Amino acid sequence: MSGAITLDDLTLGYGGHPAVHHLGGGFAAGSLTAVVGPNGSGKSTLLKGIMGLLRPLGGSIARQGEIAYLPQSAEIDRSFPATVDDLIALGLWRERGAFGGIARPDRARLAAALHAVGLDGFAQRPLDTLSGGQLQRALFARVILQDAPVVLLDEPFAAIDERTVSDLMHLVGHWHEEGRTVIAVLHDLDLVRRHFPQTLLLAREPVAWGNTAVALRPENLMRARAMPEAWDERAPWHDEHAEHVR
């Protein structure tokens, strides 16, 4: 199972305006990496670039293996008349195609994925009836069905309860043990320090990338906080965790 990703002088942005500048380095196959930084520092943009949703403005991205992507929950239209099963079945798109039907063995896989995230009995629940934590569990079930060597998670633990964070973090650890490459955009630096061996500290430009204890040294965090503010005074650290960078 391969999952290495190499970035060569990568610049990403929107409408010709860079959001990530000159990023070079690599995510080794089987690594577990947190991407952290101030608001507006390009974290989600980086994941979209790796996923192939954004074309580089400069440099390149080399990928080995398929990629599973968990977007921010705010990007999910919960008003759409769909069930939990409809949502997680999208994880089979690569195997079944856009118009492929769901066979009996697939139903067993859907049920197993829901069981793995603690959503037994939720298959026919409408999306608009789910709590934030339940929706996030369903999105993790979709990632399970994608069964890819690379997993990208964009703020997977935002606005959910501690029990759900613990359960889903257990899944992340399981993927890491299986040898998958996991890259997660996170705000909670305490959680990063506890569970993620590698960290990319990003502030539109790379500030530090490597061992988490080294990357999250106070001087690096202060430097990261100052860098986006030089471009945009409205890009502070997420208030909930601002104490980590003072």
C-alpha positions, 0 to 999 in steps of 0.5 A: 500500500503506497501513499507517499506525496511529494510537494515541489515548490508548490503554490496554490491559490484562487483566482490567481491569488496565492494562498500557499506559497513555495511549499516543498517537502513530502508526506512519507507513505504510512505517516501521520501528520497534522497540518496546523496554523492560523486561520487563513494560513492555507491549510484547507487549500493545501488539502484541496490541492493534494486532492486535485481539486485545485490546480497549482499556480506553481510547482507540482504535486506527486501522488502515489495511490488513491486518496480519500477526502473528508471535507469540512462538515460545513461543506455538506448540504444537510438540507438535501433530501438524502439519508445516511446510506446515500451519503456514505455510499458515495464512498463506493463511487470509484468502484461503482461509477456515478450511476452504478447500483448498490449490490447486496455485498455493498449493503453489508459493507455499508452496514459494517462502516456504520458499525465501525463509527457507532451509527448502527441503525442510522442507515435511513436517517435523513441527514437533516436529523443528525447532530454535528457529531453524528454527521461527522461519524457518517463522513468517517464511514464514507472514508472507510468505504473509500479504502484508500492508502491516503486519507485527507481530513479537513478539520475532522473534529470541529464542533463535536463532543469529546466522546466523538473525538475520542472514537474517531481519533481511534479510527485515525490511529487504526488507519495509521497502524494499517500503514495508510498515510493520514494528513489532518487539518487541526486546530487543537494543538494539545490533541496534535501533541498527543496523537500526531508524530509529524506536524506541518506548521503552515502560515501561507508559507511553511514555518516548520515541518517534521517532529511535532515537538520541534514544529510546535515550539513556542518560537515557531508558533509565534512566527506562524501567528505573525506571518499571515497577519502581515498579509491579512489582519483578520487572520488570527489564530482560532480563539479557542486555542489562542492560549497556545500561541501567546 
